[in-house]
């Protein structure tokens, strides 16, 4: 298991914008950012027809299994995976050693375009992840489970 990642609102917005941008620039159907525990962090594009929870957990399992294969071959990890289907293709990459970027695309795009755009997006996402790591190390930055609960939330919980 990997430690749970805490994402603050500012970084979440940046991640969401980067996923939207990658979807457009790679001409992808959709993009997902998943942590290595299989939790969906962000998604963009046409995701309505997908079971995103299953996709996230299966992708994390795929990365874990591939990591086992890499170790058998003396590699640290395989940072990029590609699955080609009859209609849809998956490009999966590890970003910043902590998260998994999934791009689903069809014949309207190409593997070359997706790889080019993913490389740029990965650099930008890595910067956001590094900002998050720095923020988490700041004194007093440990978030509480109650930080985002307001008095109104509590009132609404107990009102009829």
LOLO-834974 format. One record per residue (C-alpha): residue number from 0; residue in one letter; x, y, z. Coordinates in Angstrom, 3 decimals, decimal comma. Layout:
! residues N
{NUM a {X Y Z}} ...
END
This chain:
! residues 160
{0 x {0,000 0,000 0,000}} {1 x {1,085 3,532 -0,715}} {2 x {0,437 6,346 1,771}} {3 x {-2,805 8,240 1,244}} {4 x {-2,287 11,441 -0,721}} {5 x {-3,951 14,625 0,475}} {6 x {-4,872 17,052 -2,271}} {7 x {-5,786 20,621 -1,473}} {8 x {-8,371 22,561 -3,475}} {9 x {-5,812 24,751 -5,279}} {10 x {-3,822 21,739 -6,516}} {11 x {-6,996 19,825 -7,365}} {12 x {-8,076 22,683 -9,637}} {13 x {-4,668 22,695 -11,355}} {14 x {-4,827 18,912 -11,845}} {15 x {-8,341 19,130 -13,275}} {16 x {-7,316 21,854 -15,724}} {17 x {-4,281 19,821 -16,829}} {18 x {-6,454 16,733 -17,416}} {19 x {-8,921 18,813 -19,474}} {20 x {-6,062 20,291 -21,483}} {21 x {-4,523 16,870 -22,145}} {22 x {-7,886 15,495 -23,297}} {23 x {-8,197 18,297 -25,850}} {24 x {-4,593 18,394 -27,031}} {25 x {-4,265 14,607 -27,411}} {26 x {-7,697 14,397 -29,045}} {27 x {-8,502 11,732 -26,436}} {28 x {-11,873 10,403 -25,392}} {29 x {-11,007 10,782 -21,727}} {30 x {-8,184 11,129 -19,228}} {31 x {-7,927 9,839 -15,669}} {32 x {-5,480 10,537 -12,887}} {33 x {-5,406 7,752 -10,301}} {34 x {-3,308 7,210 -7,204}} {35 x {-1,387 3,947 -6,836}} {36 x {-3,987 2,722 -4,316}} {37 x {-6,593 2,795 -7,089}} {38 x {-8,418 5,958 -6,015}} {39 x {-9,621 8,246 -8,787}} {40 x {-8,147 11,727 -8,340}} {41 x {-9,473 13,464 -11,442}} {42 x {-11,061 12,735 -14,798}} {43 x {-11,798 14,658 -17,952}} {44 x {-13,619 14,026 -21,198}} {45 x {-16,431 11,595 -21,955}} {46 x {-16,486 9,367 -18,872}} {47 x {-20,238 8,851 -18,533}} {48 x {-20,234 5,378 -20,084}} {49 x {-17,406 4,062 -17,886}} {50 x {-17,330 2,520 -14,431}} {51 x {-14,610 4,871 -13,225}} {52 x {-14,230 3,148 -9,848}} {53 x {-13,480 -0,191 -11,502}} {54 x {-11,248 1,448 -14,087}} {55 x {-9,204 3,134 -11,346}} {56 x {-8,752 0,000 -9,241}} {57 x {-8,004 -2,256 -12,230}} {58 x {-5,459 0,228 -13,550}} {59 x {-3,690 0,335 -10,184}} {60 x {-3,695 -3,479 -10,176}} {61 x {-2,276 -3,486 -13,691}} {62 x {0,543 -1,170 -12,589}} {63 x {1,251 -3,357 -9,543}} {64 x {1,355 -6,521 -11,667}} {65 x {3,578 -4,881 -14,251}} {66 x {5,829 -3,707 -11,414}} {67 x {6,270 -7,346 -10,438}} {68 x {7,240 -8,188 -14,009}} {69 x {9,711 -5,311 -14,056}} {70 x {11,394 -6,541 -10,878}} {71 x {11,709 -10,044 -12,365}} {72 x {13,589 -8,475 -15,253}} {73 x {15,754 -6,302 -13,022}} {74 x {13,920 -3,062 -13,827}} {75 x {12,656 -0,626 -11,200}} {76 x {9,336 -0,241 -13,029}} {77 x {7,853 0,076 -16,487}} {78 x {6,684 3,667 -16,492}} {79 x {4,599 3,482 -19,679}} {80 x {2,088 0,838 -20,759}} {81 x {0,048 0,714 -23,943}} {82 x {-2,970 -1,486 -24,646}} {83 x {-4,386 -1,559 -28,159}} {84 x {-7,973 -2,641 -28,732}} {85 x {-10,206 -2,931 -31,769}} {86 x {-11,836 0,452 -31,082}} {87 x {-10,159 1,977 -28,054}} {88 x {-6,588 2,223 -26,837}} {89 x {-5,160 2,826 -23,372}} {90 x {-1,977 4,745 -22,701}} {91 x {-0,981 4,371 -19,051}} {92 x {1,960 6,168 -17,476}} {93 x {3,337 6,715 -14,003}} {94 x {3,743 10,383 -13,141}} {95 x {6,050 11,620 -10,421}} {96 x {6,362 8,095 -9,053}} {97 x {3,038 8,573 -7,237}} {98 x {0,121 8,722 -9,633}} {99 x {-1,080 6,966 -12,755}} {100 x {-2,172 8,889 -15,830}} {101 x {-4,573 7,037 -18,133}} {102 x {-5,480 8,291 -21,595}} {103 x {-8,213 6,503 -23,531}} {104 x {-8,237 7,292 -27,234}} {105 x {-9,535 5,920 -30,521}} {106 x {-8,740 6,297 -34,232}} {107 x {-9,298 10,080 -34,040}} {108 x {-5,892 10,323 -32,384}} {109 x {-2,583 8,473 -32,649}} {110 x {-0,159 6,877 -30,232}} {111 x {2,518 9,378 -31,285}} {112 x {0,328 12,382 -30,510}} {113 x {-0,795 10,900 -27,198}} {114 x {2,799 10,135 -26,138}} {115 x {3,921 13,662 -27,068}} {116 x {1,087 15,331 -25,135}} {117 x {1,426 12,971 -22,159}} {118 x {5,125 13,813 -21,839}} {119 x {4,313 17,536 -21,523}} {120 x {1,351 16,961 -19,204}} {121 x {3,457 14,642 -17,022}} {122 x {6,029 17,383 -16,494}} {123 x {3,302 19,838 -15,489}} {124 x {1,578 17,295 -13,217}} {125 x {4,905 16,460 -11,565}} {126 x {5,297 20,147 -10,645}} {127 x {1,862 20,135 -9,002}} {128 x {2,699 16,922 -7,116}} {129 x {5,966 18,446 -5,914}} {130 x {4,053 21,525 -4,707}} {131 x {1,705 19,199 -2,813}} {132 x {4,623 17,365 -1,211}} {133 x {6,172 20,666 -0,098}} {134 x {2,856 21,860 1,266}} {135 x {2,372 18,609 3,196}} {136 x {5,794 19,019 4,830}} {137 x {5,048 22,525 6,109}} {138 x {4,488 22,739 9,883}} {139 x {0,804 22,686 10,734}} {140 x {-0,156 21,464 7,287}} {141 x {-1,499 18,130 8,480}} {142 x {-5,176 18,330 7,496}} {143 x {-7,848 17,308 9,911}} {144 x {-10,874 15,305 8,880}} {145 x {-12,909 18,232 10,197}} {146 x {-11,190 21,032 8,265}} {147 x {-13,809 21,219 5,543}} {148 x {-16,888 20,712 7,750}} {149 x {-18,751 23,929 8,428}} {150 x {-21,317 24,787 11,090}} {151 x {-23,931 24,812 8,318}} {152 x {-22,966 21,234 7,382}} {153 x {-23,533 20,141 10,980}} {154 x {-26,864 22,026 11,195}} {155 x {-28,032 20,432 7,924}} {156 x {-27,081 16,995 9,164}} {157 x {-29,328 17,243 12,216}} {158 x {-32,229 19,227 10,745}} {159 x {-35,388 17,665 9,362}} 
END
